[in-house]
C-alpha cells in the first residue's frame, strides 16, 4: 500500500521509500525511514495535500510524494 492511500485516522509503518535521490534524502531527514510509524491526520478537500504524523512532527506532503512511500497498514486488534 502507498502512503498516499491512507485515510485520515489510519496508521502504518514505512516499508520502503522509492523517491528520487534528493527527495528520498529529504524524507529521510524528516524521519521517514523503514519501520517508522506514520499516521494520516488530515487530507485537503482536493486530496492533493495530506498531513501526516511522522515521529514527533506533523508534515504536509503532496500526493505524488506520498505515493513514493510504501507502507504496511497497522490494524488494531
C-alpha positions in Angstrom: 0.0 0.0 0.0 1.2 3.6 -0.6 1.3 6.3 2.0 -0.9 8.4 -0.3 -3.7 5.8 0.1 -4.0 6.1 3.9 -7.2 7.7 5.1 -7.4 10.1 8.0 -7.1 8.2 11.2 -5.2 5.2 9.7 -1.7 4.3 10.9 1.0 2.4 9.1 4.7 1.5 9.2 7.1 2.6 6.4 8.3 -0.4 4.2 10.2 1.5 1.5 10.9 5.0 0.2 11.3 4.9 -3.6 11.6 8.6 -4.3 14.2 10.4 -6.5 17.5 10.6 -4.6 17.1 14.3 -3.5 13.5 13.7 -2.2 14.5 10.4 -0.6 17.3 12.2 1.3 14.8 15.0 2.4 12.2 12.5 3.6 14.9 10.6 5.5 16.0 13.9 7.1 12.4 14.3 8.2 12.5 10.9 9.9 10.8 8.8 7.3 12.7 5.6 7.1 11.9 1.8 7.0 9.9 0.8 10.1 8.9 4.4 11.0 5.3 4.6 12.2 3.2 7.2 10.4 -0.4 8.3 10.7 -2.6 10.2 8.3 -4.1 13.1 10.2 -5.9 15.2 7.5 -6.5 15.4 3.7 -7.3 18.6 1.9 -10.6 18.7 0.1 -8.9 18.1 -3.3 -6.9 15.3 -1.7 -3.7 16.6 -3.2 -2.1 17.6 0.2 -2.2 15.5 3.3 -0.9 16.0 6.9 1.0 13.0 8.3 2.3 12.5 11.9 5.9 11.3 11.5 7.6 10.7 14.8 7.0 14.0 16.8 6.2 16.2 13.8 3.3 16.9 11.5 4.4 17.0 7.9 2.3 18.2 5.0 3.0 16.2 1.8 1.8 16.2 -1.8 0.1 13.1 -3.0 2.8 12.5 -5.6 5.5 12.5 -2.9 3.4 10.3 -0.6 2.9 7.8 -3.5 6.7 7.1 -3.5 6.4 5.7 0.1 5.3 2.1 0.5 3.7 1.3 3.9 2.2 -1.6 5.7 -1.1 -0.6 7.4 -1.4 -1.3 11.1 -4.6 -3.0 12.1 -6.0 -2.5 15.6 -6.6 -5.8 17.3 
